[in-house]
Amino acid sequence: MGTVELGVNLGGIRMRNPVTVASGTFGYGKEYAGLVDVSRLGAVTVKGIRAQAWPGNPLPRHVEVPGGMVNAIGLQGPGVDGFVRDYLPFLRSVGVPVIVNVWGTSEEEYAEVARRLSDAEGVAGLELNISCPNVKEGGHAFGTDPRTVASLVAAVRRVTRLPLLPKLAPNVPDIRVFVRAAQEAGADALALINTLPAMVIDIETRRPVLANRVGGLSGPAIHPVAVKLVWEAAQVARVPLLAMGGIMGPEQAIEFLIAGATAVAVGTANFIDPGTALRVVDGIAAYLERHGLRSVAELTGSVVV
Ligand SMILES: Cc1cc2nc3c(=O)[nH]c(=O)nc-3n(C[C@H](O)[C@H](O)[C@H](O)COP(=O)(O)O)c2cc1C
C-alpha cells in the first residue's frame, strides 16, 4: 500500500483521505482522542453548534432498533463561544480539517453562528444541518422546502468565505430539486443524508420510547436509501458530495464513492467501534490497489448503469 492517492478536495476542504466522521457521533473529537488516532482521519466533523449552549431533549433520547438506532438527542451543545473556547484549540492541534455542523431556528441564527466561526482560527468548513424547525415559518424543517433551503444557504453565503456544505434531508420527494437549490445559492459541496424521521413504541406501556416521541433513524437500515439519494444527487450536482448513512465498514463507503460521492462520513458505527473510520480508510486503499486504480477520484461516480 501507499502507492494510491487517497487525497480529495471537498469543495475547498483538502482532506488527506476521503473519510470523516458524521456529526453527532464523534463528539468534538477530543472525547475520542484516547481511543483512536484522530490525526489519521480525513477531517473531523463535530456535533451541531448553535448560537447559545443548548441542553438537548429529555431522556430517554436514543433506542436501538433492528438495523440501527433512533435518536432524538435534540442537538445538545456548548454554543458557538463554548465550542471555540473549549474544543477548537484541541482540534487545531490535531492538524486535520475541522468541519463544524451548524444549526439554528432562524436564518439569522445560522448566519450569526457562521460569522462567528469564520472569525475563529482553525475551522475548515461549515456543514449546515437544515433538518431543524424553522420557528418563524411555523416549525417546518428548513430542509423540506427548496425555497427555504436556497434562502438559508444564500444568507449564510453572504457572511462567510468558508466552504459551505448544506446537509440534505432524505425525506423529500425529489432530492435533485434540493441539490440544485443549494448549489445555486452558493453551496461548495453537499452532505447527505441526515437521519430518517422515525418512531418506536413500547408495546407493554403503549408509549413512545423516546421522551421526544419521534426521532431520526440511522445505521445500516438507511444505507440503501442513502445510496439511491447520493446516486440521484450526483446526476445533477456540480459540487462534490459527502455521503453518509449506515457505513459499517469499507464496503458501504466504497459503494457511496461509486454512486458519486467524493468523500464519506462514518456515523452510528462509531458507537460500536470508534475505529471504524480508520478501518474504512485502509479498506478503500486496499480496494483501489486490488482494482488497479491510482486514486479515489477514479472511483467517484464510476457506477455502471
Ligand atoms: C446520536 C446521533 C446524533 C446526531 N447528531 C447530529 C447533529 O448534531 N447534526 C447533524 O447534522 N446530524 C446529526 N446526526 C446525523 C448523522 O450525522 C448522520 O447524518 C446520520 O446518522 C446517518 O449516518 P449513519 O447511519 O452512519 O449514522 C446524528 C446522528 C446520531 C445517530
The ligand as an SDF file (V2000), in Angstrom:
LIG
                    3D

 31 33  0  0  0  0  0  0  0  0999 V2000
  -26.6910   10.2200   18.0840 C   0  0  0  0  0  0  0  0  0  0  0  0
  -26.7030   10.9980   16.8000 C   0  0  0  0  0  0  0  0  0  0  0  0
  -26.5390   12.3850   16.8300 C   0  0  0  0  0  0  0  0  0  0  0  0
  -26.5540   13.1340   15.6420 C   0  0  0  0  0  0  0  0  0  0  0  0
  -26.3620   14.4870   15.6920 N   0  0  0  0  0  0  0  0  0  0  0  0
  -26.3400   15.2130   14.5420 C   0  0  0  0  0  0  0  0  0  0  0  0
  -26.0830   16.6150   14.5620 C   0  0  0  0  0  0  0  0  0  0  0  0
  -25.8040   17.2220   15.6170 O   0  0  0  0  0  0  0  0  0  0  0  0
  -26.1430   17.2980   13.3760 N   0  0  0  0  0  0  0  0  0  0  0  0
  -26.3880   16.6540   12.1840 C   0  0  0  0  0  0  0  0  0  0  0  0
  -26.4180   17.3060   11.1320 O   0  0  0  0  0  0  0  0  0  0  0  0
  -26.5870   15.3130   12.1330 N   0  0  0  0  0  0  0  0  0  0  0  0
  -26.5670   14.5910   13.2710 C   0  0  0  0  0  0  0  0  0  0  0  0
  -26.7510   13.2220   13.2120 N   0  0  0  0  0  0  0  0  0  0  0  0
  -26.9230   12.5560   11.9000 C   0  0  0  0  0  0  0  0  0  0  0  0
  -25.5870   11.9190   11.4310 C   0  0  0  0  0  0  0  0  0  0  0  0
  -24.5840   12.9030   11.2780 O   0  0  0  0  0  0  0  0  0  0  0  0
  -25.7770   11.1650   10.0850 C   0  0  0  0  0  0  0  0  0  0  0  0
  -26.2100   12.0730    9.0970 O   0  0  0  0  0  0  0  0  0  0  0  0
  -26.7820   10.0240   10.1830 C   0  0  0  0  0  0  0  0  0  0  0  0
  -26.7270    9.3980   11.4490 O   0  0  0  0  0  0  0  0  0  0  0  0
  -26.5840    8.9700    9.0950 C   0  0  0  0  0  0  0  0  0  0  0  0
  -25.3310    8.3280    9.1880 O   0  0  0  0  0  0  0  0  0  0  0  0
  -25.1340    6.9150    9.9760 P   0  0  0  0  0  0  0  0  0  0  0  0
  -26.2200    5.9980    9.5030 O   0  0  0  0  0  0  0  0  0  0  0  0
  -23.7500    6.4470    9.5840 O   0  0  0  0  0  0  0  0  0  0  0  0
  -25.2390    7.2250   11.4320 O   0  0  0  0  0  0  0  0  0  0  0  0
  -26.7290   12.4620   14.3910 C   0  0  0  0  0  0  0  0  0  0  0  0
  -26.8900   11.0670   14.3700 C   0  0  0  0  0  0  0  0  0  0  0  0
  -26.8520   10.3250   15.5370 C   0  0  0  0  0  0  0  0  0  0  0  0
  -27.0140    8.8290   15.4660 C   0  0  0  0  0  0  0  0  0  0  0  0
  1  2  1  0
  2  3  1  0
  2 30  2  0
  3  4  2  0
  4  5  1  0
  4 28  1  0
  5  6  2  0
  6  7  1  0
  6 13  1  0
  7  8  2  0
  7  9  1  0
  9 10  1  0
 10 11  2  0
 10 12  1  0
 12 13  2  0
 13 14  1  0
 14 15  1  0
 14 28  1  0
 15 16  1  0
 16 17  1  0
 16 18  1  0
 18 19  1  0
 18 20  1  0
 20 21  1  0
 20 22  1  0
 22 23  1  0
 23 24  1  0
 24 25  2  0
 24 26  1  0
 24 27  1  0
 28 29  2  0
 29 30  1  0
 30 31  1  0
M  END
$$$$
